[in-house]
Amino acid sequence: MGEPVKRLLVIGPSWVGDMVMAQSLFITLKQRYPGATLGVVAPAWSQPILARMPEVDEVLPLSVSHGEFGLATRRELAGRLKGRFDRAIVLPRSWKAALVPFLARIPERVGFLGEQRYGLLKERRKLDKRVLDQTVKRFVALGLPEEEAAEGAFAIPSPRLEIDRDNLVNLRIQHALSSRPAIGMMPGAEYGPAKQWPLAYFHALAKRLVDDGYEVRIFGGPKDHVAGQEIVQGLPQAHNLSGKTALADVVDLLADCGQVVTNDSGLMHVAAAVGTRVQAIYGSSTPDYTPPLTTNARIHYLNLICSPCFKRECPLGHTNCLKQIPAERLYDAVIADA
């Protein structure tokens, strides 16, 4: 890679969990290039997460909705980036993701081959999915020399988001949270129902935990609010915070939980990155590919013969990979790890 690069730009991913995992790359870059500046092109929603990463010096919001091409928006951003960066690392494998650094004429542009983007990247790497068998490994690999990355023997630093303790105090007052030990629950999964543990199981678990003296907090976006209501129904000391908290607030509130029970979701990665004990439930996906990046986790995965299918909905119509993980199993795990 020649001389140490001083001005680095990363084209970030579009999902919460992937953005958290990208911090492993940011940490690696700052270790490799002390004194380098790091800018990240990312969706506007991700700014609160990136603000909690000390490695990121500048966030460059790209206001293009998911699936939208937005050529004018990309061109305008590229114009502002001209002459400001020496090397760009493009994490998404889409054609449009490589467009901004190309239009900005950033001299070095690296990424994996994908979607016929030969002309847009200067350094096009072939993705060996057997060696780079996890999303986070693929991200970190793009920050390393190609020969080193190809061996797959490099370290993966764990993401670690900063906590705003003052904000946490205000949130506890605002949402009338108690001094009981808190257990977080994340029932949502943006990808689809084949990654969602049954809500009735979440409710049964929440009831037992409340009876045991815990406070239960449900986290998620506005789309998860109805699911959250189903879980907290009739339970004192259970709070449905879905859709009521900004992303930065969720970071602080998760750090305040002793444990979380969660589907394989973006907020699972946030919980792992604030050091909270994670009880991670996997259905159609696999912990081999997107594990919580922490040693402080317990995985609940049945590894059925039909798993992982990576489908949004169960192709067999039964979702046994989730239904056969009873609430009792999660209760026992939470109590054992308390």
Contacts in CASP RR format, 6 or more apart in sequence:
PFRMAT RR
TARGET T0000
AUTHOR 0000-0000-0000
METHOD contacts of the structure
MODEL  1
MGEPVKRLLVIGPSWVGDMVMAQSLFITLKQRYPGATLGVVAPAWSQPIL
ARMPEVDEVLPLSVSHGEFGLATRRELAGRLKGRFDRAIVLPRSWKAALV
PFLARIPERVGFLGEQRYGLLKERRKLDKRVLDQTVKRFVALGLPEEEAA
EGAFAIPSPRLEIDRDNLVNLRIQHALSSRPAIGMMPGAEYGPAKQWPLA
YFHALAKRLVDDGYEVRIFGGPKDHVAGQEIVQGLPQAHNLSGKTALADV
VDLLADCGQVVTNDSGLMHVAAAVGTRVQAIYGSSTPDYTPPLTTNARIH
YLNLICSPCFKRECPLGHTNCLKQIPAERLYDAVIADA
1 145 0 8 1.000
4 32 0 8 1.000
4 33 0 8 1.000
4 36 0 8 1.000
5 33 0 8 1.000
5 36 0 8 1.000
5 86 0 8 1.000
5 87 0 8 1.000
5 108 0 8 1.000
6 33 0 8 1.000
6 35 0 8 1.000
6 36 0 8 1.000
6 37 0 8 1.000
6 86 0 8 1.000
7 36 0 8 1.000
7 37 0 8 1.000
7 84 0 8 1.000
7 85 0 8 1.000
7 86 0 8 1.000
7 87 0 8 1.000
8 29 0 8 1.000
8 33 0 8 1.000
8 36 0 8 1.000
8 37 0 8 1.000
8 38 0 8 1.000
8 39 0 8 1.000
8 85 0 8 1.000
8 86 0 8 1.000
8 87 0 8 1.000
8 88 0 8 1.000
8 89 0 8 1.000
9 38 0 8 1.000
9 39 0 8 1.000
9 40 0 8 1.000
9 41 0 8 1.000
9 60 0 8 1.000
9 81 0 8 1.000
9 84 0 8 1.000
9 85 0 8 1.000
9 87 0 8 1.000
9 88 0 8 1.000
9 89 0 8 1.000
9 101 0 8 1.000
9 106 0 8 1.000
10 22 0 8 1.000
10 25 0 8 1.000
10 26 0 8 1.000
10 29 0 8 1.000
10 38 0 8 1.000
10 39 0 8 1.000
10 40 0 8 1.000
10 41 0 8 1.000
10 88 0 8 1.000
10 89 0 8 1.000
10 91 0 8 1.000
11 41 0 8 1.000
11 88 0 8 1.000
11 89 0 8 1.000
11 90 0 8 1.000
11 91 0 8 1.000
11 92 0 8 1.000
11 97 0 8 1.000
11 98 0 8 1.000
11 100 0 8 1.000
11 101 0 8 1.000
12 18 0 8 1.000
12 19 0 8 1.000
12 22 0 8 1.000
12 40 0 8 1.000
12 41 0 8 1.000
12 42 0 8 1.000
12 46 0 8 1.000
12 91 0 8 1.000
12 92 0 8 1.000
12 97 0 8 1.000
13 19 0 8 1.000
13 22 0 8 1.000
13 91 0 8 1.000
13 92 0 8 1.000
14 43 0 8 1.000
14 66 0 8 1.000
14 92 0 8 1.000
15 190 0 8 1.000
15 266 0 8 1.000
16 46 0 8 1.000
16 49 0 8 1.000
16 247 0 8 1.000
16 265 0 8 1.000
16 266 0 8 1.000
16 267 0 8 1.000
16 269 0 8 1.000
16 270 0 8 1.000
17 265 0 8 1.000
17 266 0 8 1.000
17 268 0 8 1.000
17 269 0 8 1.000
17 270 0 8 1.000
18 91 0 8 1.000
18 135 0 8 1.000
18 139 0 8 1.000
19 42 0 8 1.000
19 46 0 8 1.000
19 49 0 8 1.000
19 50 0 8 1.000
20 49 0 8 1.000
20 159 0 8 1.000
20 161 0 8 1.000
20 266 0 8 1.000
20 269 0 8 1.000
20 270 0 8 1.000
20 272 0 8 1.000
20 273 0 8 1.000
20 293 0 8 1.000
21 135 0 8 1.000
21 136 0 8 1.000
21 139 0 8 1.000
21 159 0 8 1.000
21 269 0 8 1.000
21 290 0 8 1.000
21 293 0 8 1.000
22 40 0 8 1.000
22 91 0 8 1.000
22 139 0 8 1.000
23 53 0 8 1.000
23 55 0 8 1.000
23 159 0 8 1.000
23 160 0 8 1.000
23 161 0 8 1.000
23 273 0 8 1.000
24 136 0 8 1.000
24 139 0 8 1.000
24 140 0 8 1.000
24 156 0 8 1.000
24 157 0 8 1.000
24 158 0 8 1.000
24 159 0 8 1.000
24 293 0 8 1.000
25 89 0 8 1.000
25 91 0 8 1.000
25 139 0 8 1.000
25 140 0 8 1.000
25 142 0 8 1.000
25 143 0 8 1.000
26 38 0 8 1.000
26 40 0 8 1.000
26 53 0 8 1.000
26 55 0 8 1.000
26 56 0 8 1.000
27 55 0 8 1.000
27 157 0 8 1.000
27 159 0 8 1.000
28 140 0 8 1.000
28 143 0 8 1.000
28 144 0 8 1.000
28 154 0 8 1.000
28 155 0 8 1.000
28 157 0 8 1.000
29 36 0 8 1.000
29 38 0 8 1.000
29 55 0 8 1.000
29 143 0 8 1.000
30 36 0 8 1.000
30 38 0 8 1.000
30 55 0 8 1.000
31 157 0 8 1.000
32 143 0 8 1.000
32 144 0 8 1.000
37 57 0 8 1.000
37 58 0 8 1.000
38 55 0 8 1.000
38 56 0 8 1.000
38 57 0 8 1.000
38 58 0 8 1.000
39 56 0 8 1.000
39 57 0 8 1.000
39 58 0 8 1.000
39 59 0 8 1.000
39 60 0 8 1.000
39 85 0 8 1.000
40 50 0 8 1.000
40 56 0 8 1.000
40 58 0 8 1.000
40 59 0 8 1.000
40 60 0 8 1.000
41 60 0 8 1.000
41 62 0 8 1.000
41 77 0 8 1.000
41 100 0 8 1.000
42 50 0 8 1.000
42 59 0 8 1.000
42 60 0 8 1.000
42 61 0 8 1.000
42 62 0 8 1.000
43 61 0 8 1.000
43 62 0 8 1.000
43 63 0 8 1.000
43 64 0 8 1.000
44 61 0 8 1.000
44 62 0 8 1.000
44 63 0 8 1.000
45 247 0 8 1.000
46 59 0 8 1.000
47 59 0 8 1.000
47 61 0 8 1.000
48 246 0 8 1.000
48 247 0 8 1.000
48 248 0 8 1.000
48 251 0 8 1.000
49 161 0 8 1.000
49 247 0 8 1.000
49 248 0 8 1.000
49 251 0 8 1.000
49 270 0 8 1.000
50 56 0 8 1.000
50 59 0 8 1.000
51 59 0 8 1.000
51 248 0 8 1.000
52 161 0 8 1.000
52 162 0 8 1.000
52 163 0 8 1.000
52 248 0 8 1.000
52 251 0 8 1.000
53 159 0 8 1.000
53 161 0 8 1.000
53 162 0 8 1.000
54 162 0 8 1.000
60 77 0 8 1.000
60 80 0 8 1.000
60 81 0 8 1.000
62 73 0 8 1.000
62 74 0 8 1.000
62 77 0 8 1.000
62 100 0 8 1.000
63 73 0 8 1.000
64 70 0 8 1.000
64 73 0 8 1.000
64 74 0 8 1.000
69 96 0 8 1.000
70 96 0 8 1.000
71 99 0 8 1.000
74 96 0 8 1.000
74 99 0 8 1.000
74 100 0 8 1.000
74 103 0 8 1.000
75 103 0 8 1.000
77 100 0 8 1.000
77 104 0 8 1.000
78 99 0 8 1.000
78 100 0 8 1.000
78 101 0 8 1.000
78 102 0 8 1.000
78 103 0 8 1.000
78 104 0 8 1.000
79 103 0 8 1.000
79 104 0 8 1.000
81 100 0 8 1.000
81 101 0 8 1.000
81 104 0 8 1.000
81 106 0 8 1.000
82 104 0 8 1.000
82 105 0 8 1.000
83 104 0 8 1.000
83 105 0 8 1.000
83 106 0 8 1.000
84 104 0 8 1.000
85 101 0 8 1.000
85 104 0 8 1.000
85 106 0 8 1.000
86 106 0 8 1.000
86 107 0 8 1.000
86 108 0 8 1.000
87 106 0 8 1.000
87 107 0 8 1.000
87 108 0 8 1.000
87 109 0 8 1.000
87 110 0 8 1.000
88 101 0 8 1.000
88 104 0 8 1.000
88 106 0 8 1.000
88 108 0 8 1.000
88 109 0 8 1.000
88 110 0 8 1.000
89 110 0 8 1.000
89 111 0 8 1.000
89 142 0 8 1.000
89 143 0 8 1.000
90 97 0 8 1.000
90 98 0 8 1.000
90 101 0 8 1.000
90 109 0 8 1.000
90 110 0 8 1.000
90 111 0 8 1.000
90 121 0 8 1.000
90 142 0 8 1.000
91 97 0 8 1.000
91 111 0 8 1.000
91 138 0 8 1.000
91 139 0 8 1.000
91 142 0 8 1.000
93 111 0 8 1.000
93 112 0 8 1.000
93 113 0 8 1.000
93 114 0 8 1.000
93 115 0 8 1.000
93 127 0 8 1.000
94 114 0 8 1.000
94 115 0 8 1.000
95 114 0 8 1.000
95 115 0 8 1.000
95 116 0 8 1.000
95 117 0 8 1.000
95 120 0 8 1.000
98 109 0 8 1.000
98 111 0 8 1.000
98 117 0 8 1.000
98 120 0 8 1.000
98 121 0 8 1.000
99 120 0 8 1.000
101 109 0 8 1.000
101 120 0 8 1.000
102 109 0 8 1.000
102 119 0 8 1.000
102 120 0 8 1.000
102 121 0 8 1.000
107 122 0 8 1.000
108 122 0 8 1.000
108 123 0 8 1.000
109 120 0 8 1.000
109 121 0 8 1.000
109 122 0 8 1.000
109 123 0 8 1.000
110 121 0 8 1.000
110 122 0 8 1.000
110 123 0 8 1.000
110 125 0 8 1.000
110 142 0 8 1.000
110 143 0 8 1.000
111 121 0 8 1.000
111 123 0 8 1.000
111 124 0 8 1.000
111 125 0 8 1.000
111 142 0 8 1.000
112 124 0 8 1.000
112 125 0 8 1.000
112 126 0 8 1.000
112 127 0 8 1.000
112 138 0 8 1.000
112 142 0 8 1.000
113 124 0 8 1.000
113 125 0 8 1.000
113 126 0 8 1.000
113 127 0 8 1.000
117 124 0 8 1.000
118 124 0 8 1.000
123 146 0 8 1.000
125 141 0 8 1.000
125 142 0 8 1.000
125 146 0 8 1.000
125 149 0 8 1.000
127 138 0 8 1.000
128 150 0 8 1.000
131 137 0 8 1.000
131 150 0 8 1.000
131 151 0 8 1.000
131 152 0 8 1.000
132 138 0 8 1.000
132 141 0 8 1.000
132 149 0 8 1.000
132 152 0 8 1.000
133 288 0 8 1.000
133 289 0 8 1.000
134 288 0 8 1.000
134 289 0 8 1.000
134 290 0 8 1.000
134 291 0 8 1.000
135 289 0 8 1.000
135 290 0 8 1.000
136 156 0 8 1.000
136 293 0 8 1.000
137 152 0 8 1.000
137 156 0 8 1.000
140 154 0 8 1.000
140 156 0 8 1.000
141 149 0 8 1.000
141 152 0 8 1.000
141 154 0 8 1.000
142 149 0 8 1.000
143 149 0 8 1.000
144 154 0 8 1.000
148 154 0 8 1.000
156 293 0 8 1.000
158 272 0 8 1.000
158 273 0 8 1.000
158 293 0 8 1.000
158 294 0 8 1.000
159 269 0 8 1.000
159 272 0 8 1.000
159 273 0 8 1.000
159 293 0 8 1.000
160 273 0 8 1.000
160 274 0 8 1.000
160 275 0 8 1.000
161 251 0 8 1.000
161 270 0 8 1.000
161 273 0 8 1.000
161 274 0 8 1.000
163 251 0 8 1.000
163 252 0 8 1.000
163 255 0 8 1.000
163 274 0 8 1.000
164 248 0 8 1.000
164 251 0 8 1.000
164 252 0 8 1.000
165 252 0 8 1.000
167 248 0 8 1.000
167 249 0 8 1.000
167 252 0 8 1.000
168 252 0 8 1.000
168 253 0 8 1.000
168 255 0 8 1.000
168 256 0 8 1.000
171 177 0 8 1.000
171 245 0 8 1.000
171 249 0 8 1.000
171 252 0 8 1.000
171 253 0 8 1.000
172 256 0 8 1.000
175 239 0 8 1.000
175 241 0 8 1.000
175 244 0 8 1.000
175 245 0 8 1.000
176 239 0 8 1.000
177 215 0 8 1.000
177 217 0 8 1.000
177 239 0 8 1.000
178 215 0 8 1.000
178 237 0 8 1.000
180 213 0 8 1.000
180 214 0 8 1.000
180 215 0 8 1.000
180 237 0 8 1.000
181 213 0 8 1.000
181 214 0 8 1.000
181 215 0 8 1.000
181 258 0 8 1.000
181 338 0 8 1.000
182 214 0 8 1.000
182 215 0 8 1.000
182 216 0 8 1.000
182 217 0 8 1.000
182 256 0 8 1.000
182 257 0 8 1.000
182 258 0 8 1.000
183 209 0 8 1.000
183 214 0 8 1.000
183 215 0 8 1.000
183 216 0 8 1.000
183 217 0 8 1.000
183 257 0 8 1.000
183 258 0 8 1.000
183 259 0 8 1.000
183 260 0 8 1.000
183 261 0 8 1.000
183 334 0 8 1.000
184 216 0 8 1.000
184 217 0 8 1.000
184 218 0 8 1.000
184 219 0 8 1.000
184 254 0 8 1.000
184 257 0 8 1.000
184 258 0 8 1.000
184 259 0 8 1.000
184 260 0 8 1.000
184 261 0 8 1.000
184 262 0 8 1.000
184 271 0 8 1.000
185 202 0 8 1.000
185 205 0 8 1.000
185 206 0 8 1.000
185 216 0 8 1.000
185 217 0 8 1.000
185 218 0 8 1.000
185 219 0 8 1.000
185 231 0 8 1.000
185 260 0 8 1.000
185 261 0 8 1.000
185 262 0 8 1.000
186 218 0 8 1.000
186 219 0 8 1.000
186 220 0 8 1.000
186 260 0 8 1.000
186 261 0 8 1.000
186 262 0 8 1.000
186 263 0 8 1.000
186 265 0 8 1.000
186 267 0 8 1.000
186 268 0 8 1.000
186 271 0 8 1.000
187 196 0 8 1.000
187 197 0 8 1.000
187 199 0 8 1.000
187 202 0 8 1.000
187 218 0 8 1.000
187 220 0 8 1.000
187 224 0 8 1.000
187 227 0 8 1.000
187 228 0 8 1.000
187 231 0 8 1.000
187 263 0 8 1.000
188 196 0 8 1.000
188 220 0 8 1.000
188 224 0 8 1.000
188 227 0 8 1.000
188 263 0 8 1.000
188 265 0 8 1.000
188 267 0 8 1.000
189 195 0 8 1.000
189 196 0 8 1.000
189 263 0 8 1.000
189 264 0 8 1.000
189 265 0 8 1.000
190 265 0 8 1.000
190 266 0 8 1.000
191 265 0 8 1.000
191 285 0 8 1.000
191 312 0 8 1.000
192 312 0 8 1.000
192 313 0 8 1.000
193 312 0 8 1.000
193 313 0 8 1.000
193 314 0 8 1.000
193 319 0 8 1.000
194 283 0 8 1.000
194 284 0 8 1.000
194 309 0 8 1.000
194 311 0 8 1.000
194 312 0 8 1.000
194 313 0 8 1.000
194 314 0 8 1.000
194 319 0 8 1.000
194 321 0 8 1.000
194 322 0 8 1.000
195 263 0 8 1.000
195 264 0 8 1.000
195 265 0 8 1.000
195 282 0 8 1.000
195 283 0 8 1.000
195 284 0 8 1.000
195 285 0 8 1.000
196 263 0 8 1.000
196 322 0 8 1.000
197 263 0 8 1.000
197 281 0 8 1.000
197 322 0 8 1.000
197 325 0 8 1.000
198 322 0 8 1.000
198 323 0 8 1.000
199 227 0 8 1.000
199 228 0 8 1.000
199 230 0 8 1.000
199 231 0 8 1.000
201 325 0 8 1.000
201 326 0 8 1.000
201 327 0 8 1.000
201 330 0 8 1.000
202 231 0 8 1.000
202 261 0 8 1.000
202 327 0 8 1.000
203 230 0 8 1.000
203 231 0 8 1.000
203 232 0 8 1.000
203 233 0 8 1.000
203 235 0 8 1.000
204 327 0 8 1.000
205 261 0 8 1.000
205 327 0 8 1.000
205 330 0 8 1.000
205 331 0 8 1.000
205 334 0 8 1.000
206 216 0 8 1.000
206 231 0 8 1.000
206 232 0 8 1.000
206 235 0 8 1.000
206 238 0 8 1.000
207 235 0 8 1.000
208 327 0 8 1.000
208 331 0 8 1.000
209 216 0 8 1.000
209 331 0 8 1.000
209 334 0 8 1.000
210 216 0 8 1.000
210 235 0 8 1.000
210 236 0 8 1.000
210 237 0 8 1.000
210 238 0 8 1.000
212 335 0 8 1.000
213 237 0 8 1.000
214 237 0 8 1.000
215 237 0 8 1.000
215 238 0 8 1.000
215 239 0 8 1.000
216 231 0 8 1.000
216 232 0 8 1.000
216 235 0 8 1.000
216 237 0 8 1.000
216 238 0 8 1.000
216 239 0 8 1.000
217 238 0 8 1.000
217 239 0 8 1.000
217 241 0 8 1.000
217 253 0 8 1.000
217 257 0 8 1.000
218 224 0 8 1.000
218 227 0 8 1.000
218 228 0 8 1.000
218 231 0 8 1.000
218 232 0 8 1.000
218 238 0 8 1.000
218 239 0 8 1.000
218 240 0 8 1.000
218 241 0 8 1.000
218 242 0 8 1.000
219 241 0 8 1.000
219 242 0 8 1.000
219 245 0 8 1.000
219 250 0 8 1.000
219 253 0 8 1.000
219 254 0 8 1.000
219 267 0 8 1.000
220 241 0 8 1.000
220 242 0 8 1.000
220 243 0 8 1.000
220 245 0 8 1.000
220 250 0 8 1.000
220 267 0 8 1.000
221 242 0 8 1.000
221 243 0 8 1.000
222 242 0 8 1.000
222 243 0 8 1.000
224 242 0 8 1.000
224 243 0 8 1.000
225 240 0 8 1.000
225 242 0 8 1.000
225 243 0 8 1.000
227 242 0 8 1.000
228 240 0 8 1.000
228 242 0 8 1.000
229 240 0 8 1.000
231 238 0 8 1.000
231 240 0 8 1.000
232 238 0 8 1.000
232 239 0 8 1.000
232 240 0 8 1.000
241 250 0 8 1.000
241 253 0 8 1.000
245 253 0 8 1.000
250 267 0 8 1.000
250 270 0 8 1.000
251 270 0 8 1.000
251 274 0 8 1.000
254 260 0 8 1.000
254 267 0 8 1.000
254 270 0 8 1.000
254 271 0 8 1.000
254 274 0 8 1.000
254 276 0 8 1.000
255 274 0 8 1.000
255 275 0 8 1.000
255 276 0 8 1.000
257 271 0 8 1.000
257 276 0 8 1.000
258 276 0 8 1.000
258 277 0 8 1.000
258 338 0 8 1.000
259 276 0 8 1.000
259 277 0 8 1.000
259 278 0 8 1.000
259 279 0 8 1.000
259 334 0 8 1.000
259 337 0 8 1.000
259 338 0 8 1.000
260 267 0 8 1.000
260 268 0 8 1.000
260 271 0 8 1.000
260 276 0 8 1.000
260 277 0 8 1.000
260 278 0 8 1.000
260 279 0 8 1.000
261 279 0 8 1.000
261 281 0 8 1.000
261 330 0 8 1.000
261 334 0 8 1.000
262 268 0 8 1.000
262 271 0 8 1.000
262 278 0 8 1.000
262 279 0 8 1.000
262 280 0 8 1.000
262 281 0 8 1.000
263 280 0 8 1.000
263 281 0 8 1.000
264 280 0 8 1.000
264 281 0 8 1.000
264 282 0 8 1.000
264 283 0 8 1.000
264 285 0 8 1.000
264 287 0 8 1.000
264 290 0 8 1.000
268 278 0 8 1.000
268 280 0 8 1.000
268 292 0 8 1.000
269 292 0 8 1.000
269 293 0 8 1.000
271 278 0 8 1.000
271 292 0 8 1.000
272 278 0 8 1.000
272 292 0 8 1.000
272 293 0 8 1.000
272 294 0 8 1.000
272 296 0 8 1.000
272 297 0 8 1.000
273 293 0 8 1.000
273 294 0 8 1.000
275 294 0 8 1.000
275 296 0 8 1.000
276 296 0 8 1.000
277 296 0 8 1.000
277 297 0 8 1.000
277 298 0 8 1.000
277 337 0 8 1.000
278 292 0 8 1.000
278 294 0 8 1.000
278 296 0 8 1.000
278 297 0 8 1.000
278 298 0 8 1.000
279 297 0 8 1.000
279 298 0 8 1.000
279 300 0 8 1.000
279 330 0 8 1.000
279 333 0 8 1.000
279 334 0 8 1.000
279 337 0 8 1.000
280 287 0 8 1.000
280 291 0 8 1.000
280 292 0 8 1.000
280 297 0 8 1.000
280 298 0 8 1.000
280 299 0 8 1.000
280 300 0 8 1.000
281 300 0 8 1.000
281 301 0 8 1.000
281 322 0 8 1.000
281 325 0 8 1.000
281 330 0 8 1.000
282 299 0 8 1.000
282 300 0 8 1.000
282 301 0 8 1.000
282 308 0 8 1.000
282 321 0 8 1.000
283 301 0 8 1.000
283 302 0 8 1.000
283 307 0 8 1.000
283 308 0 8 1.000
283 319 0 8 1.000
283 321 0 8 1.000
283 322 0 8 1.000
284 307 0 8 1.000
284 308 0 8 1.000
284 309 0 8 1.000
284 310 0 8 1.000
284 311 0 8 1.000
284 312 0 8 1.000
284 314 0 8 1.000
284 321 0 8 1.000
285 308 0 8 1.000
285 310 0 8 1.000
286 301 0 8 1.000
286 307 0 8 1.000
286 308 0 8 1.000
287 299 0 8 1.000
287 301 0 8 1.000
289 308 0 8 1.000
291 297 0 8 1.000
291 299 0 8 1.000
298 333 0 8 1.000
298 337 0 8 1.000
300 325 0 8 1.000
300 329 0 8 1.000
300 330 0 8 1.000
300 333 0 8 1.000
301 307 0 8 1.000
302 320 0 8 1.000
302 321 0 8 1.000
302 324 0 8 1.000
302 325 0 8 1.000
304 320 0 8 1.000
304 321 0 8 1.000
304 324 0 8 1.000
306 315 0 8 1.000
306 316 0 8 1.000
306 320 0 8 1.000
306 321 0 8 1.000
307 321 0 8 1.000
309 315 0 8 1.000
314 321 0 8 1.000
END
